[in-house]
Amino acid sequence: MTVYIKRMVIDSLKPREIAILDLSKSLCEVKGVDEVDITVTEVDVKTETIKITVRGSNIDYEGLTKVMSDHGATIRSLDEINVSKTKAIT
């Protein structure tokens, strides 16, 4: 049986100079990701707090965290997750 990540809602902090457009495009290139929504929830002098919703067929969590790190974004919390399982065909 295999478990797939289908949807995640992430609370994140990123530098203000990183555009959410660039971050969202890079996140959408991660294996298994089909859609990315980003909402800015708070703005400080140097940072922005963002809510990221990622949807896909089999989201590569490690790949997602690497892209975020490469853009200077940190995961503060994983607020929601949706997973599903499939049985192997024999």
Protein Blocks (a to p, Z undefined) as FASTA:
>chain_A
ZZddfbdcddddddfklcfklmmmmmmmpghiabdcdddfbdcfkbccdddddddfbdcf
klmmmmmmmnopacfbdfbdcdddddddZZ
